[in-house]
Amino acid sequence: MSRDEQLKERWDLVVEKLSKQFADGAPIDLDAIIYLIGVQELGQLNRSFKKDQKLDLMHIAICKLLAPYGYYELDFVDDEGWPHYKVLEALPHLKAGEQSVLMKEAIVNYFVETEYID
């Protein structure tokens, strides 16, 4: 199986499992998955968030997802439990499709590492 085929298969599995768990089976999109990862990384699962906090959660997720690629590193966690990252390397200029593939790959790797999928 090629790397692209494996990524697609694993991505479809992530979407399927998360959709069943959080959206009654309705397919959730990339942004929703990034948001869920942010909530998971913050660890404050049983609360609601304001609009600006939701954007912050997505930022946390993107930093967490791209840290293994050398773009970000956890700097500190503040008194309220919010992680803060520092930029190690500027993100490359990617076309929209390339950005999507990078994020899907990072998300699949995240869920493999957390043993949510094989």
C-alpha positions, 0 to 999 in steps of 0.5 A, spaced: 500 500 500 502 506 498 503 512 503 498 516 500 493 510 500 495 509 507 494 516 509 487 516 506 485 509 509 487 512 516 484 519 515 477 516 513 478 511 519 479 518 524 473 521 521 468 515 521 470 514 529 470 521 531 463 522 527 460 517 531 463 519 537 461 527 537 456 528 531 451 522 531 455 519 525 454 526 521 461 527 517 465 532 521 470 536 517 477 538 518 476 544 522 472 540 527 477 535 528 482 540 529 478 543 535 477 537 538 484 536 538 485 543 542 480 541 547 483 534 548 490 538 549 487 543 554 484 537 558 478 542 560 473 537 557 467 539 561 466 546 559 464 551 554 468 556 550 467 563 548 468 564 540 475 567 541 477 561 546 475 556 540 480 560 536 485 559 541 483 551 542 484 551 534 491 554 535 493 549 540 491 543 536 495 546 530 501 547 534 501 540 537 500 537 531 506 541 527 511 540 533 513 533 531 515 537 524 519 542 527 515 548 527 513 549 534 515 547 541 511 547 547 514 553 551 510 553 558 503 552 560 499 558 564 496 558 570 489 557 567 492 550 564 493 553 557 499 551 553 503 556 549 508 554 544 513 558 541 515 558 533 521 554 531 521 555 524 516 558 519 511 554 516 512 553 508 508 557 503 503 551 501 498 551 496 491 549 499 491 542 497 498 541 500 496 544 507 490 540 507 494 533 506 500 536 511 494 537 516 491 530 515 497 527 516 499 530 522 492 529 525 493 521 523 499 521 526 496 524 532 491 519 533 496 513 532 500 516 537 494 517 542 492 509 540 485 512 538 487 508 531 492 503 529 
